[in-house]
């Protein structure tokens, strides 16, 4: 992405991720109940975020806002919510809170969501991609990044390093178009 932007534009990323969690971990109303039932290894990750990954994300984003402007919110999640038809509404609630808590405007800060390992790679949760693909019906500013032909690992849950790099390129291409830098 950086190579396609003017040299005076810098790109920063605020990364808050908890492997294997459901989207509920970022829901301000229900995160504590969900975290209390998490596996010990996940509790350790949650603890690294002060016990509340959402609040950590907001704190880091506010810090980033001191030197920059938030142009988009990237989401790659869904394996643990596979088949959950309420997932788009859950994501919308979190997105709406982020927009409010960071004093952003939804029409200026889209949500960019990536598909999971696709059916063409025998993705174990590929059926969730249909739900992810419907996210723009719930969040009008949402965009979806396809995972078609992105190499998956033999566990059928994760991408290979090459697959992750390709997904990263696709996220970047989507964002470049949104920012007005057509490819």
Buried (B, 14 or more C-beta within 10 A) or exposed (E): BEEBBEEEEEEEEBEBEBEEBBBBBBBBEBBEEBBEEBEEEBBEBBEEBEEBBBBBBBBBBBEBBEEBEBBBBBBBBBBBBBEBEEBBEBBBBBBEBBBEBBEBEBEEBBBBBBBBBBEEBEBBBBEBBEBBBBBBEBBEBBBBBBBEEBBBBEEBBBBBEEBBEBBBEBBBBBBBEBBEBEE
